[in-house]
Amino acid sequence: MILRSILLAGAMASCLIAGAQVDNLPRKNINGTSYYYYEVQPKETIYSISHKLGISRAEIERCNPAVADGLKAGQVLYFPVEGDSPARTHIVKAKETVYGISKLYGITPSQLTAWNPSAVDGIRTGQILYVSEPVVSAAPVADVKPAEAARRSHVIGEGESLYRIAVNNGTTVDAILAENPGLERDHYQAGTLIYLPVSAAASAPALVDLVQSPKPRSVEAESVQPESPEKPRTHTVRDGETFYSIAHTHGITVEELEKANPEVGLLSKGTVLVIPDAATPFVPAESRNELAGAVNSADSADETEYAPATIDIALTLPLMLSMNEQPRQAQLYTEFYKGFLVGVDSMRRCGSPINLQVYDTSGSSDTLRSILSNPALKAAKVIIAPDNEAQLAMLGEYGAANGIDVLNLFVVKDMSYLTNPHLMQGNIPHSAMYSKAIEGMLTRFGTYTPVILSRVDGPDDKAEYISALKRTLSARGVSYKEIVYESSLKDADLDSLDVTGMYAFIPESGKQAELNRVLPAIIKFKNRTTQADPVRVFGYPEWTTFRGETLLNMHKVNTIVYSRFFTVPEDPAVKAVENKYRDWYGVPMANFVPRQGLFGYDTAMFLINALRSGNAGSELPAKWFGVQNGFDFIRVGQGGGLVNDELYFINYRPSGLIDKYSL
């Protein structure tokens, strides 16, 4: 299996198409939403359809993710009608002319040059042109002040990021956002017209806001210079590499990598990818840095003119080191700590000294009380709490009294973050998880009619989720079906379903035995339908542990699973961390789900990146899309703390690929 990770930003909902060819397509109302639709003809390809409809391949794939597995004659492609349409773009091919491109899109040469002023002096192969009027995201012209008239404008190109625009124009992303009210940092589209700050050229930082002075003695800091726009960084894909592993290696997100390479669908060996600069670059470690349990560089400040702000983290975990033999649970917390050290080493060149305090609570509140009396603990910016509710409460009070943020990773159902501004709940709550999973299903797969499956006298361990799903569907006016079956789902139980329809099946139980009762009939139904991509099966986090025939059948029916965490052993990024862990400690990580060593690694990478950016609980920490766990904290109400809002969709595709989406 190969993992291809994709960041999901409401693809179906945000896929807004412009173009007369698409506008002329027939419409269909599906679950309350209006769509243009197009039926794939024999021998048609994505390229030919892109040319025929006047939209890019990337737009087709965003609206119809299934095309990544190949097109089939009779397959129906859907394009949402609602919303403002982004400008269409065209990549200039060899020997094309302004006149020829204008004729291709049914516009005049003067319109083309008006939307692309640089085209007046000629066009070049590979240049991106706008073949419909760019969308203006800034304030209306009537509101523009005289002093603003001199502002330079820029049309966002296909695959271009705000960070890349800022670097190329000698400014910052924050300055661009300030000049363009309504423009969002993480959600923008090719074809959008933006304004650049008047003093852009004067505001460019010498470095990328990381390394501000000579490095302290014991920190291996690197000056990360922006790449020349004329010579972008590239990466040639090797066997086994994925979008995720490549993005992780270069310190960027998968979304940034895909935006920089919009023409690339499935990866293959030898493909050359453009590597954009990361908004917050980091340099992963390339060789072992010996760690003796703590990394402390505070004494280096006196030897430099300037010392970057230190990254101070404390771990209070029940390691039980005083016992002759560690209990199994203590061994897992020790593995978390060891994985954390691997992450610290990977960030040793981040440009800031990293101070790590580690305390063994021995599972005792008295021991924790003694730890809290240690003045050194007050230097920490974040304390990672143990798995005990009473001890978490003690740390919560300590954090509130001393202005220190407390990260709770292990007490899943604790709600203290609702009233304590210094508590960070590292697990998305069940209610929010259900809501986000349901919203993700409806947003991305709105063309599929939900079908809820329940067995007579069978387990209903997901009754809470199913109830939430039904409430949401009813509130949205989305029609759904319920099928009750006995023993195992049979072909006849699905006779009420139209073979020309598209259905999302949701079992009422997450147990493997129950899933095996329904998959064979769903596979047979899929095989007798007339649609190219007729079914999805939506399921639960425990499904990520299923193997054997169950897993094979999950792939056959395009299964989607929601989960707080996920990893695939074959992923090169995972293997790199595992190999480093084994080299350091002489043993592999324990084969548990989740893997505690990977959990520790992701936690370290997230915290160090957040703290070196000046963020902690007082601000919104940086988002981290990890090798296993992700972090994306949001603040809860007035006076509340932070809660991790990260949730993944795992898509087991018929091709054998596994996609990992961040919702």
N, C-alpha and C positions, 0 to 999 in steps of 0.2 A: 504494500500500500504506500502511496505517496501523499504527503500532506501539502496542500496548497492553501495558505491562509489568506483570507480576504477580510478587510474591515467593512462591515455592513453599515451603510448610512441610509437605511430606508430606500433601498434601490428602486423598488417598484414605484413607491410614492414619489421619489424625487426625480425619476426619469421622465423629464418633460421634453417633448420632441417638437422641433420647429421644422417646417418645410412643407411646401405645397403638395409634394407627392404623398406625404403621410396624411396631410389634412384631407386628401381626397379618398382615403381608405374608408371602408364601411365601419360603422360603430356598433358596439355591443355593450349593454349594461350588465355588469357582473357584480353581484352583491352590493348594489347601490353605487358602484363606480363606473364611469363611462370610459371605454377603451376603444382606440382604433385597433383593428386587427388585420393581419395579413397571412394568407395561407401559402406556405412554401411550395413551390412548383418543382417537378422533377428536375434534377441536375443543378438546381440553384445552389449557390454558395453564399456564405456571409458577405463575401466581397461583392458578388453580383447584386445581392439584395441591398447592400449599403449604397451601391451606385444607383440602383433603381429608385430607392426611396429618398436618396439625398441626405442620408444620415451616416454617422460614423459607425464603424464596427463596435467601438466601445459603447456607444449609446444602445445598440441592439443588444449587446451582452448584459448591460446594466438592467435593461427592462426585461430580458428573457435569459436568466442565468443558465437555463438548461442547454442553450446552444453551445456552451463550452464543451459539452459531450458530443457535439456533432449535430448537423441538420438532417432532417428526414422529410421526404416529400409528404405533404399533407399536414405537417406540423404548423400550428397556428402561433404566430408571434403577436404579442399585445403591446400597445403603447398607450399609456394614460393620456386622457384628453385634458384633464384639469391642470390649472396652474399656468404661470408665466413661462413662456418658452425661451430657452437660451438661444443665442445666435448659433447658426450652423457654421462649421469651419471646413476648410478644404486644404489638404496638404498638396503643395505644388509638385507635380511630377515632371520628369525630364521633357523638354521641348514644349511644355504647355505655355500658353500665352494668356494675357489678360482678356483678350477677345474670346478665346476658346472657353475659358473658365466661365466667363459671363454667360455665354450661350448655353453652357452645360446646365447652369442653374436658373436660366430664364430671367436674368437681370441684365442691366446695361453696364458697359465698361465704366461709365462715370459713377454709377452706384458702387461698383467694386472698389474703385480708387478712393471714393469718399469714405468708405468703411475701412480702407486700408491705405492710409496716406503714403506709406513707404512704397506702394506699388506704382506710384507715379514715375519713379525712377527705374522701374523694371522689377521683375520678380525672379526668384532663384529656386532651384530644386530643393524641396524640403521645407520651404517657407510655408507658414500657416496663414491662410487668408480667411477672412470672414465674409461669407456669401449670403448673409442676411444681417440686418441692422443689429449692432451690438446692444446688449442690455445695459442700461445705465443704472448702476447701483447707488451712485451718489445722490445728493440732494437735487431737486429740480432746478433747471437753469434760472428760473425766476428768483430763486433764493440765493444764487451765487453772488457773493460780494465782489466789488470791483477788484479788491486786492487778490482775489482768488483766480482772476482771469488768466494769470500767468502760469497757473499750475500745469504741469505736464500731464497728459493722459496716457493710459496704457490699457490695451485690451488683453485680458488673460488668455494665454494660449493653451492649446490642448496639452495636458500633462504638465502645465506650469504651476508651481506652487507660489504662495505669497512670499515664502522665505527666499526662493530663488529670485523673484522680482525685486525684493528688498536688497539682496546682495548685489544684483546686477546694476541697481540704480543708486547705490550708496546710501541706503536708508535702513529702517527697521520695519518689522511687521507691525509693531504697535503704532508707528508713525503713519503707516498706510491706513490702518484701521481708523485712526483719528481723522484722516482726511476723507474717509468714505463711510459716513453714518449708515448703518444697516448692513454693511459688509461683515460677514462672520469669519472668524479666524479659521475654522475648520470646515466650513460649508460654503463653497463658491464654485462657479462653473466656467468652463471655457466660453469665451465670447462676451464676458462681462467687462464693461468699460469702467475703469477705476482712475482715480487721480493720484498722482505722486506728490509728496511734499515739495514745496518750492525750494527748500534748502536741502534737498535730498543728498546732493553730492557732498555737502559739508558735514553731514551727520553720520557718514559711514564709519563704523568702528574699525580699528586696526586689526582686531581679532574678533572671533565670534562670541563675544560677551562671556568668555569662559576664563581664559588665562589673561590676567590683567597686569602681571608683573613677573620678575624672575621667580622661578620655582623655589619653594623651600627645600632645604637640603634633603629631607627624607621622603619627598614626594616626587614621583617621576612624571612631571607635568609636560604636556606637549602643546606647542602652539599650532592650532588648527586653522590654517589659512583657507579662505574660500577658494574653490576651484575657478579657474578662468572660464567664463561662459563660452569662449570659443573652443575650449578643450575640456568638455565635461568628463568626469570620471566614468569608467565603464567596467562592466563585470561580464566575463564569459562563463556561461552556465556549465557546470560540471555534472557528471552523473549523480543522481540522487538529490540534487539541490532543489529547493522549493522557493517560492516567493518569500515565505516567512524566514527561512534560514538565511537567505541572501540579505533581506532587510535587516535582520538581527545582526548579522556580521558587520554591516556598514553603519549600524546605529541609527537607522531610519525606520519609519513605520511601513507596513505593507501598502497602505494607502498612498504614501508618498512615492513608493517604488512603482506602483501601478499607474499613478498619474504621469510619471515620467516616461512610461513605456506603454501608451494606450493601444498600440498596435499588436501587443503581445498577448496571446490567449494562453494556451497551455505551454509550459516550458519544455524545451528539449535541449539536449546537450549541444553546446556550440552557440546557442543564442547569445547575442551581445546585448546587455541591458545598460541603459544610462542610469547612473547612480546619482540622484540629487543630493544636495547638501541637507543634512538634518537640521531642523529648527533648533535642537539642542544636541549638538554633536557629542559623541563619546567615543573613546578609543578603547576597545576591549584589550585585555591582557593577551600577550603572545607568549609569555614564558612565566614560569612559576615564581611567585614572590613569597618567600618563606614567612609564614605567620605563626607566631607562638601563642595564639589565642586572643591577641589584641593588636590593633594597629594604632600607634600613638605618635603623632608628629607635632605636638604642641610646642616642644622645645625649639622648633625651627624658626619661630616668629622673630626672635631677636637677631637672627643672622641675615635678615632680608629687609629691604626698605619697605616692603609691603607683604603681608601674609594674607592669602585668601581666607575667607571665613571658613572656620573648621566645620566639619560634618561630625556631629556628636550623637551617637546612638548607643543605647543601653539595652541589653537583653536580660530579662529575668525569667529563667526557665527552670523547670524541675528536672535537672540533669542527674540528680541522685549520685553524684560522684563519690560520696563518702561510703557508699554501700559496696560490699565485696563483689556483688554482681548486680549490674543495673537491671531494673525491671524493663520489660519490653517497651512500655510507653516512654520511659526515660531514654531508651536507646533511640527512639524515633525523634525525640526532641534534640538529642545530641546530633542526629543526622541533619535536622533542620539547621542547627548551629554551624555544622561543618559546611553545608551548602551555602549558608550565609557568608562564610569566609571565602568561598570560591567567588561569590559575587563581589565581595570587597576587593579581592585581588584583581578581578576584571575591571574594576573602576579605579585602580590605583593611580592612573594617569589623568584623573578628572580635573586636576588643577587645584584641589583643596585638600588639606590634611584630613584624614579620616581617623577619628577617635572612637574606639569601640570598647565599651565596658560590658563584661559578661559576668553575671551572677547566678549561682546555683541556689534556687530557693529551697531545694530539698523537699518540695511539696509541703512546706510548713509555713503557716502564717507568722509564727514567731521569727523564723529565719527572714522572711520578707520584711518584717518590722525592723529587724536589725539592719537590713540592707537600706531601708528608707532613711535610717539615721546617719548614713554615710554621706558627708558633705559633697563628695565627688559626684554623686548621682545627680546633683542639681545642675551639673554642666551639660547634661544630656538635653538634646532638643526633642528626641522621640525615645520612648521606652516601650519595648515589646513585652507585653504582659503574658503571664503563664495561663494555664488552662483551668484555673480555679475561680469560681464566681466571687467568693469572699475576698480572695487576693486581688482580683481585678477591681473590686470596689475600693480596696485600700489604695491601689495605684491610681484609680480615678480621682480620689480625694487628694492624693499627693500631687498629681498633675495639675488639678485645678488650683491648688494652693501655691504652686511654684511656677505656673505658666509653662508646663511641659506637656507635650502631647503623648498620649498613651495609645498604642496600636494594639487592638484586640483582634487576634487572628484565630483563637482557639475556642472561645466561648461563643458558639454560633448564635444562640438565641438571646444573648444579653441585649437589653434595650437602654442601657445607661447613656448611650450617645444622644438620646433624645433630649436630655436635660443638662448634659455636661459638655461644654464647648471644647474640652480638651481630650475627649474620647474619640477614637477613630475605629468604627466597627468595620473589620476587614471582610465581612461576609454580607453579601446582599441579602436582606431579609426575605423569608419565604413569600410573603404577600407581594413584595416588590418584584421578586423573581418571577412569580406567576404572571403578574401584570405585564412585565417586560417581555416574557416569552410569548404571551398571547398577542401582544401588540406587534412583535416581530413577525409572528406567523401571518397576521392579517395584513401587515404592511407589505411583506415580500411576496406572499402567495395569495393575494386577494382574488385571483381568478379561480381558485380551487374552492369547491363547496365542502365545508367541514362535515365529516361523518364520524359520530361518536359511537364507539363499539363497547358494549358491555355484555358480560356473560351471565346467564341466569344462575344465581347462587354463587357467582364467582367473586373473587376479591375486588374490593373497590378502594385500594390503598391510595389512589389518586383522586378520590372523590372531591377533595377540597379544590384541586386544580380544575377538575371538570366543572364544578359548580361556578368557579370564577370565569371559566371559558363561556359557559352558557349565558351568564349574566352579561358579559361583554358583547357576545353575539346578538343577544336580544336588544341591548341598548343601542347597538349600531344598526339594527335592522337587517342584519346578515342572516339569511336563511341557512339552516343546517339540518342534517338528518341524524336520526338515532336508530341504530340497529342493535337489537337484543338477540343473542344467539344462545344455543345450548351446546354444551360440551366443546365443540370446535366450530369456528366460522366455516360455513359451507358455501359452495357456489350459489345455491338457491337463495341464501340470505342476502346476496347482493343483486338479485334479479331486479329489484326496484330502482337500481341505479342505471342511468342512461349511458350507454357505451360511447356516446359522443361527448360526454361530460368530463370534467376534471375534478378530482376529489382528494381531500386531505383526511386521512384516517387517523383518529386519535383513540387509542385503547384506554379503558378506564383503570387499567392496572399497569404498573411498571415492572412486574415480575417476568423473568425470562420465560417461564413455562406458559404464561398467558400470552406473551408475544408470539410464541411458537404455535399457539392455537389459531392465530388469525393470519399470519403471513402467507401460508400456502394459498388460501383463497384469494387474497389480495393480488398475489402474483398472477394467478389464473385470470382474474378480472382484468388486470393490466394488459395481458396478452391478447385479450379479445376486444379491447377497445379500439377506436379509430383514431385516437389522438396520439401524437408522438411522445408526449410527456404527461400521461393522464393521471398519475397518482403520486401522492406523497404520504409518508407515514410519520406522524409527529409523536415523539416520545420523551423519555425522562433521563435524568443524569445517570442512573444506574445502568442504562443501556450501553454506556461507553465501555463497560467491563465485559460485555458479551463477546464470545468468540465462537469458532466453529461454524456449523451450518446456520446458526442464528445470524451471525455477522454477515455471512454470504447473502442470506435472504434480505437483510437490512439494506445492503447495497442494491439489490435488484429492484426494490420499491422506493429508492430515493429517500431514505430515511433522514429526518431532521431531529436532533436531540438538543435540548437546552442544558447547559451545565455551567457551574461557576469556574470550572477548570477543565483543561484537557491537554493531553500530549500524546504523541505517537512515537514509539521507540525508534522507528526508522528515520525520524527527522534529524538531519545533520546538526542542527543547532542543539538539539537535546543530546545527541551523541557527544558533542564537544564538551558539554558540561559534565556528562556522565564519565567520560574518559579522564577529564581533569580531576574529578572527585576520586576516581579509582587510583590514579597516579599518586595523588596526595596521601590517601588514607589506606591504600593497599586492599580495599574491599569495595565491591559495588554497592550502590544504594539498595536499600531493602525494597522488595517488589510489592509495595503497597500502593493503593490509590486513595488520595493523591500521594505522589512521591515526596517525602518530606525534604530530601536534599534539594530537589528542584524548587519546592516551595520556599525554602530558605534562600536559594539563589535569586529567585524572582523578587522576593521581599527586599533583599539587599540592593538589587539593581534599581528597584522602584524608589526606595528611600534615599539612596545616594543621589540619584538624578533629581529627585524633588528638592532635597535639602541644598544641593549645590546651585539650584536655580533660585534660592532664596525662599523656597516654599516649605511650609510645614502645616500643622493643623490650622494655624492662623490664616493661611491662604489655601487656595485649592491646589493640592499637589499635582505634579505632572502625571499624565496618563501613562500606564505601562502595559504593553501587550507582551506578556511573558512567554517563556518556553512552555509553561504549564499554567501559571496563575496570572491573572490580570488585575490591575488596580485603576480605578477611575472614581475618585472620591467626590461626593457632592455634600454640601452643608445642609443640615436639616433645620429649617425654621429659625426663629429668633432665639438665640441663646443655646441652640443645640450644637452637637458635634458634627462629625463627618461619617458618612456611610459609603462603603464601596458599592458603586452602581454597575460594576462590570459583570456582564453575562455573555456567554458564547452560544452560538448555534453551531453544532457539528453536523455537517451534511455528508452522509455516506452515499456517494454517487454511484450510479450503475457502471461507470467506467472503472471503478475500483479506487478512484481518488477520494480523499477526505478533505473537505473544506472546513476551515475554522473561521467563523464570522464573529466579529465583536459587535454586539447590538448597541 
